[in-house]
Amino acid sequence: MKGYTSEQIRNIVMLGHGGAGKTTVVEAALAATGAVSRMGRVEDGNTVSDYEKTEIEKGYSIQTSVVPVEYGKGKINFLDTPGFFDFAGEVSGTIRAAEAAVIVVDASAGVQVGTEKAWNVCKKNGTPRLFLINKTDKENVNVPDVVAQLKAKFGASVATLSDKDALNEAIAETDEELMEKFFSGEDFTDAEFAKGLAGGIASGDIAIVLEASAAKQEGIKEFLDAALKYVPAPAAAGPQPAEDAKGGAAEVACGPEGPAAAFVFKTLETRSGKVSLIKLIRGKVSKGMELSNVNREKTEKLGAINFMRGKNVEEAVEIAAGDIFAATKLDSTHTGDTLADKNAPVKFPAIEYPQPSLYIAIAAKSKGEDEKVGTGLNRLREEDPSFAIERNAETGQILLIGQGEIQIGIIASKLKDRFGVDVDQIDPKVPYKETIKGTADVQGKHKKQSGGAGQYGDVHIKFLPSQEEFEFGEELFGGSVPKQYVPAVEKGLRESIQKGPLSGSRVVNIKAILYDGSYHDVDSNEMAFKIAASLAFKKGMEEAKPVLLEPIMHVEIFVPDEYQGDIMGDMSKRRGRILGSEPQGGGVTKLVAEAPQAELFKYAINLRSMSQARGSFTMAFERYDEVPAAISQKVVADYKASQEQN
């Protein structure tokens, strides 16, 4: 692949609803330009974009693929992203490497949820966008109807290239002189029209609509012509926000001049090692060049630098500003990092990923493979930072927190394929805690005589509620318990609170006061008093009205207005309560609520179903509250049954 200047490069992210045909459009572009001798099909698992084993098996994209297409005098780097909502994190990183988005629309389906989501993510990132209505060859397709749907949903900025009246009005909005000319009834020159249209697209004020049948390779060259003509070149897209060496605000203009500055927008974990996908913003880079990883304060040497086309690589000699390349063996570099000249360290903003919200516990099917699970998950998270891993200290479970069931299933498949470890997916345990509502005054006495030296420890302890997690005090008098045994009593209690009597959960907000006891000159020792303290704890918990506590979460739900009633009703069924609502504009409302975590582990699935995948939510821990009696009784009964089985 020959080298291209910044002016000849176009970087386009492919967006749209799953199944709209993004991968097929890219495949058709490769075939139309002679890059492949035969056009692959998603159904046959032989496309350039979907090369990963799981993608071939599933028949859909699960990760971003870079596919450069050489056309005319330019090169278009297509960034093919998955359409399933579980992989929204792929879009979050990839859109940062593109100067424009093409939103692919299935002509037979019209505007879908994925179409809306693509538009919204473009608006959020300030990304220019074009529509490509695909599958126009299907029966009963009415392209004007689809265009009308796009206009009705996204406004007057949507226009076809044959819709001159709408385009002229939109172009007039981009420039005062053109506005005067438009209102005076004068026609724009071809140069004015082309310049105004390109400017309107670049600013996001105009979204042109193209059409094609990618499977039949119809309309593809027209699409490529439009991409080269109307998508901004990297240098024309404006400077990128950044931080300078002192953390102050800075801007980095894309161009060949100046010290190198690049952004890592994606990491691939392959069998041969880690591959970093990088957008060069400024300057030039070549093989063997050393750059500073500004985020990690490490120096990285660029070994082989390659252009990627799906899984195929072609070694490059030099990379021009605005282009996308792949580098291997950057050990300290992660997705979202900035690589820059050490004498001009700038840092680009981090990638904002959607917060994962579906909780699943996983465990290795074979004993002794927990470490392999952890290693595999950490490696996979390099590739997909949109999921999280959490080891819950209360339950001991490894929690996988993802965007949806499909993503979690893919992660499990990759653990098996790449790291040779099979895992079970388990419902998460609620990290209950226990406390007391009353007081108790009890004795714990341990006496054992079995020939030779015996064991003797005797303590009197008061238990009462506390605002602190655990308080220990002593009010001894007259040497009833020698001072050297007091630490053993405290240690015995601290060990005991790790496992309460109701559910085996940790006991909190309890105070223990050692105020009396007795000892034996020969048989008393630290172990005896430690055991005596644990006996006192068991008695004290029984008498001091123990209760079960559960985590309560603060929840913020973003949902279209028409689903508000259903969402609010469902939240009350989950023992939650709505605290308030805030209009967000655009027909969306934020509902603020509190609900038990036990009811929210799989809320992501339910919300997606109730809102036709248009709703989203975030949650954060708020506090612990007492579990209602009926639920508490079931939890305690289940725990006792499990203890009897063991």
DAPE-V727290 format. One record per residue. N is the residue number from 1. PSI is psi in whole degrees, -180 to 180 (NA if undefined). D_FIRST is the distance of its C-alpha to the first C-alpha in Angstrom with 1 decimal. Layout:
BEGIN
{{N	PSI	D_FIRST} {N	PSI	D_FIRST}}
END
This chain:
BEGIN
{{1	124	0.0} {2	164	3.8} {3	151	6.6} {4	150	9.1} {5	167	12.8} {6	-37	15.1} {7	-22	16.6} {8	-5	13.6} {9	141	12.9} {10	132	15.2} {11	116	16.1} {12	126	18.4} {13	131	20.5} {14	121	21.9} {15	167	25.6} {16	172	28.7} {17	148	31.4} {18	132	30.7} {19	1	30.3} {20	-21	29.4} {21	25	26.1} {22	-48	23.3} {23	-38	21.3} {24	-37	22.2} {25	-46	21.0} {26	-42	17.5} {27	-41	17.6} {28	-36	18.9} {29	-39	16.0} {30	-43	13.5} {31	-40	16.1} {32	-27	16.7} {33	4	13.2} {34	11	13.0} {35	-27	10.5} {36	146	13.6} {37	-24	16.5} {38	133	19.1} {39	126	19.6} {40	167	20.9} {41	139	24.0} {42	-41	25.2} {43	-29	28.5} {44	-6	27.0} {45	29	25.0} {46	26	21.8} {47	159	19.6} {48	-39	16.1} {49	-48	17.7} {50	85	20.9} {51	-15	20.3} {52	144	22.9} {53	-46	26.1} {54	-36	28.4} {55	-42	26.3} {56	-42	26.4} {57	-42	30.1} {58	-28	31.0} {59	23	28.9} {60	161	27.7} {61	141	25.1} {62	-7	26.5} {63	161	23.6} {64	139	20.8} {65	136	17.4} {66	124	14.1} {67	98	12.1} {68	138	9.3} {69	122	9.8} {70	124	8.4} {71	131	11.8} {72	-128	13.6} {73	13	12.7} {74	179	11.5} {75	130	9.7} {76	118	12.3} {77	102	12.3} {78	130	15.1} {79	97	17.3} {80	116	19.5} {81	157	22.8} {82	152	25.9} {83	-22	28.8} {84	140	31.6} {85	-23	33.6} {86	-21	33.8} {87	31	30.2} {88	-26	30.7} {89	-30	29.7} {90	-39	26.1} {91	-38	26.2} {92	-41	28.0} {93	-42	25.2} {94	-36	22.2} {95	-22	23.8} {96	-18	23.8} {97	-2	20.0} {98	150	20.1} {99	-12	21.4} {100	163	22.7} {101	143	23.7} {102	118	23.9} {103	111	27.1} {104	132	27.1} {105	130	30.7} {106	117	32.1} {107	-30	34.1} {108	-15	36.8} {109	-24	37.4} {110	-151	37.0} {111	122	37.0} {112	176	37.0} {113	-42	37.4} {114	-30	33.6} {115	-46	33.2} {116	-45	35.8} {117	-40	34.3} {118	-45	30.8} {119	-45	32.6} {120	-39	34.6} {121	-31	31.8} {122	-43	30.0} {123	-44	33.3} {124	-38	33.9} {125	-1	30.5} {126	34	30.7} {127	125	27.5} {128	150	27.2} {129	147	27.2} {130	151	26.8} {131	140	28.4} {132	109	27.0} {133	114	29.9} {134	167	28.6} {135	38	30.5} {136	-10	32.4} {137	-11	33.2} {138	154	35.5} {139	150	39.3} {140	27	41.4} {141	135	38.6} {142	97	39.6} {143	-44	36.7} {144	-35	39.2} {145	-40	40.9} {146	-42	37.7} {147	-42	37.1} {148	-39	40.7} {149	-44	40.2} {150	-42	37.3} {151	-42	39.4} {152	-36	42.4} {153	-40	40.6} {154	1	38.4} {155	-176	40.3} {156	-10	40.1} {157	-18	36.7} {158	126	35.3} {159	148	35.1} {160	158	33.5} {161	-15	32.1} {162	-5	35.1} {163	73	37.5} {164	-39	38.0} {165	-48	41.2} {166	-39	39.8} {167	-42	36.6} {168	-42	38.8} {169	-42	41.0} {170	-39	38.1} {171	-39	36.5} {172	-31	39.9} {173	-16	40.0} {174	-11	37.0} {175	137	38.8} {176	-42	42.5} {177	-41	42.5} {178	-34	40.8} {179	-46	43.4} {180	-41	46.2} {181	-40	44.8} {182	-45	44.4} {183	-20	48.0} {184	-3	49.3} {185	7	48.0} {186	147	45.6} {187	147	42.3} {188	146	39.0} {189	165	37.1} {190	-39	33.7} {191	-42	32.2} {192	-41	34.4} {193	-48	33.6} {194	-43	29.8} {195	-43	30.2} {196	-39	32.7} {197	-45	30.8} {198	-40	27.6} {199	-40	30.0} {200	-38	31.9} {201	-45	28.9} {202	-35	27.7} {203	-10	31.2} {204	4	31.6} {205	-18	34.5} {206	134	32.9} {207	101	31.1} {208	153	30.2} {209	124	30.4} {210	168	28.1} {211	153	28.7} {212	163	26.9} {213	92	27.5} {214	-39	24.2} {215	-31	25.7} {216	5	26.5} {217	34	23.3} {218	133	25.7} {219	5	25.0} {220	-42	21.3} {221	-36	20.0} {222	-39	22.8} {223	-44	21.7} {224	-39	18.2} {225	-46	19.9} {226	-38	22.2} {227	-46	19.6} {228	-34	17.9} {229	-38	21.4} {230	-20	23.4} {231	132	21.5} {232	139	21.8} {233	156	19.0} {234	-41	19.2} {235	-25	21.2} {236	-6	23.5} {237	-3	24.4} {238	162	26.9} {239	155	27.4} {240	135	27.2} {241	147	30.6} {242	179	31.0} {243	144	33.7} {244	-175	34.3} {245	-24	35.6} {246	5	39.0} {247	6	38.2} {248	165	38.7} {249	139	36.7} {250	168	33.8} {251	143	30.9} {252	113	27.3} {253	140	25.6} {254	128	21.9} {255	165	20.6} {256	-21	19.2} {257	148	22.8} {258	167	24.8} {259	149	24.7} {260	141	22.0} {261	127	22.8} {262	159	20.9} {263	129	22.1} {264	109	21.7} {265	-9	22.0} {266	144	21.7} {267	135	22.4} {268	133	21.7} {269	107	24.2} {270	170	22.8} {271	-26	24.8} {272	3	22.9} {273	-173	23.6} {274	137	22.8} {275	127	19.4} {276	125	19.4} {277	126	17.2} {278	137	17.3} {279	120	17.2} {280	118	17.2} {281	-44	20.0} {282	148	20.9} {283	-160	19.9} {284	151	17.0} {285	151	16.4} {286	167	15.3} {287	136	15.9} {288	-5	19.7} {289	143	20.6} {290	132	23.8} {291	155	24.3} {292	129	27.5} {293	104	27.7} {294	-35	30.2} {295	-38	31.5} {296	-7	32.4} {297	46	33.1} {298	155	31.1} {299	130	28.6} {300	137	25.3} {301	127	23.0} {302	106	19.3} {303	-114	18.7} {304	134	15.2} {305	134	12.9} {306	154	10.1} {307	134	8.0} {308	142	10.2} {309	94	10.4} {310	-126	14.1} {311	-10	15.1} {312	141	12.0} {313	147	10.2} {314	122	7.3} {315	139	8.8} {316	151	8.1} {317	-43	10.4} {318	146	11.5} {319	132	11.6} {320	155	13.1} {321	137	16.1} {322	-14	15.8} {323	166	12.6} {324	134	12.8} {325	171	12.0} {326	139	13.9} {327	144	16.4} {328	158	18.8} {329	36	22.5} {330	86	23.5} {331	-34	27.0} {332	0	28.7} {333	136	26.3} {334	166	26.9} {335	134	25.7} {336	-6	26.8} {337	158	26.8} {338	133	25.8} {339	127	24.0} {340	162	25.0} {341	132	26.0} {342	-21	29.4} {343	-6	31.1} {344	65	30.1} {345	115	30.4} {346	160	29.9} {347	125	29.9} {348	154	28.5} {349	151	30.8} {350	160	30.9} {351	133	29.7} {352	111	32.7} {353	151	32.8} {354	142	35.5} {355	125	38.5} {356	148	38.8} {357	1	42.2} {358	120	42.6} {359	127	44.4} {360	136	44.4} {361	140	45.9} {362	151	44.2} {363	143	45.7} {364	137	44.6} {365	-31	46.4} {366	139	47.2} {367	147	49.2} {368	9	47.8} {369	14	44.2} {370	-37	44.4} {371	-38	42.4} {372	-37	39.5} {373	-48	39.6} {374	-44	39.4} {375	-46	36.6} {376	-44	34.6} {377	-41	35.3} {378	-38	34.3} {379	-42	30.9} {380	-30	30.3} {381	-24	31.4} {382	-40	28.5} {383	-35	26.3} {384	88	28.6} {385	3	30.9} {386	-5	32.6} {387	162	35.2} {388	157	37.8} {389	135	39.8} {390	128	43.5} {391	113	46.2} {392	117	49.4} {393	-28	52.1} {394	-41	54.9} {395	-17	53.9} {396	2	51.7} {397	151	49.1} {398	120	45.3} {399	131	44.2} {400	120	40.8} {401	113	40.5} {402	-177	37.9} {403	-22	37.0} {404	176	38.4} {405	-37	39.3} {406	-46	36.0} {407	-44	34.2} {408	-38	37.0} {409	-39	36.9} {410	-41	33.1} {411	-44	33.8} {412	-40	36.6} {413	-42	34.4} {414	-36	31.8} {415	-40	34.6} {416	-47	35.7} {417	-43	32.4} {418	-32	30.8} {419	2	34.0} {420	29	36.5} {421	124	39.0} {422	137	40.7} {423	151	42.3} {424	141	45.0} {425	125	44.8} {426	149	48.2} {427	135	49.8} {428	146	50.0} {429	143	53.4} {430	129	55.0} {431	70	55.5} {432	160	59.2} {433	165	61.6} {434	153	65.3} {435	-175	68.0} {436	149	71.8} {437	-14	73.8} {438	-164	77.2} {439	162	78.8} {440	147	80.2} {441	108	82.6} {442	163	82.3} {443	138	83.2} {444	118	81.0} {445	126	82.9} {446	118	81.7} {447	124	84.4} {448	128	84.0} {449	117	86.6} {450	48	85.9} {451	139	87.9} {452	-151	87.4} {453	136	85.6} {454	-166	84.9} {455	136	82.6} {456	124	83.9} {457	135	82.2} {458	123	83.7} {459	148	82.1} {460	121	83.1} {461	137	80.1} {462	135	79.9} {463	135	76.7} {464	159	75.9} {465	155	72.9} {466	155	70.9} {467	-21	68.3} {468	159	66.6} {469	-49	64.5} {470	131	67.1} {471	138	70.2} {472	134	72.6} {473	164	75.9} {474	139	79.2} {475	50	82.8} {476	153	84.7} {477	151	88.2} {478	14	90.7} {479	28	88.2} {480	-36	87.8} {481	117	84.3} {482	145	83.8} {483	-33	81.1} {484	-15	79.1} {485	-8	78.4} {486	-44	77.2} {487	-34	73.5} {488	-37	73.7} {489	-47	74.9} {490	-42	72.0} {491	-42	69.5} {492	-39	71.0} {493	-42	70.6} {494	-36	67.0} {495	-38	66.1} {496	-36	68.0} {497	-10	66.3} {498	-17	63.0} {499	98	64.3} {500	168	66.7} {501	-21	69.1} {502	-49	67.9} {503	8	64.3} {504	13	63.5} {505	166	61.7} {506	141	62.1} {507	133	65.2} {508	168	64.9} {509	53	67.2} {510	143	70.2} {511	136	72.7} {512	128	74.8} {513	116	78.0} {514	116	79.7} {515	-11	83.3} {516	173	85.5} {517	-169	85.6} {518	166	87.4} {519	170	86.7} {520	135	88.3} {521	-34	89.0} {522	-45	87.8} {523	-13	85.5} {524	141	83.4} {525	176	79.9} {526	-42	76.5} {527	-40	75.3} {528	-41	78.5} {529	-30	78.0} {530	-44	74.4} {531	-41	75.4} {532	-39	78.3} {533	-40	75.9} {534	-36	73.6} {535	-40	76.7} {536	-38	77.8} {537	-45	74.3} {538	-44	74.5} {539	-44	78.0} {540	-42	77.1} {541	-40	74.1} {542	-38	76.3} {543	-18	79.0} {544	28	76.9} {545	68	75.5} {546	144	72.0} {547	158	69.3} {548	139	65.7} {549	148	63.0} {550	152	59.6} {551	135	56.6} {552	134	56.5} {553	146	53.2} {554	124	52.5} {555	134	50.4} {556	117	48.6} {557	127	47.7} {558	118	45.6} {559	143	46.5} {560	147	46.8} {561	-35	50.4} {562	-15	51.2} {563	1	50.8} {564	-49	52.9} {565	-46	56.1} {566	-42	54.6} {567	-43	52.8} {568	-42	56.0} {569	-41	58.1} {570	-37	55.8} {571	-37	55.8} {572	-33	59.6} {573	-22	59.5} {574	18	57.4} {575	22	60.2} {576	172	58.2} {577	139	59.4} {578	126	57.8} {579	-22	58.4} {580	175	57.2} {581	149	54.6} {582	117	52.5} {583	137	50.9} {584	-4	47.2} {585	158	46.8} {586	24	44.9} {587	21	47.3} {588	140	46.6} {589	142	49.2} {590	121	49.1} {591	130	51.8} {592	128	53.0} {593	168	54.7} {594	141	56.0} {595	154	56.0} {596	141	56.4} {597	-32	53.3} {598	-27	54.6} {599	1	54.1} {600	-4	50.5} {601	-39	48.5} {602	23	47.3} {603	-29	47.9} {604	-39	44.1} {605	-45	44.5} {606	-42	47.7} {607	-41	46.5} {608	-42	43.4} {609	-45	45.8} {610	-29	48.4} {611	15	46.1} {612	40	43.7} {613	14	41.0} {614	-13	41.5} {615	158	43.4} {616	164	42.4} {617	160	44.4} {618	154	44.6} {619	153	47.4} {620	150	48.8} {621	137	51.8} {622	-55	55.0} {623	177	58.0} {624	137	60.1} {625	161	62.8} {626	138	65.5} {627	136	64.6} {628	149	66.9} {629	-46	69.7} {630	-42	68.7} {631	-40	65.2} {632	-43	66.4} {633	-40	68.9} {634	-42	66.2} {635	-45	63.9} {636	-42	66.9} {637	-42	68.0} {638	-38	64.6} {639	-44	64.5} {640	-39	67.9} {641	-41	67.1} {642	-34	64.0} {643	-38	66.2} {644	-34	68.8} {645	-32	66.2} {646	NA	65.0}}
END
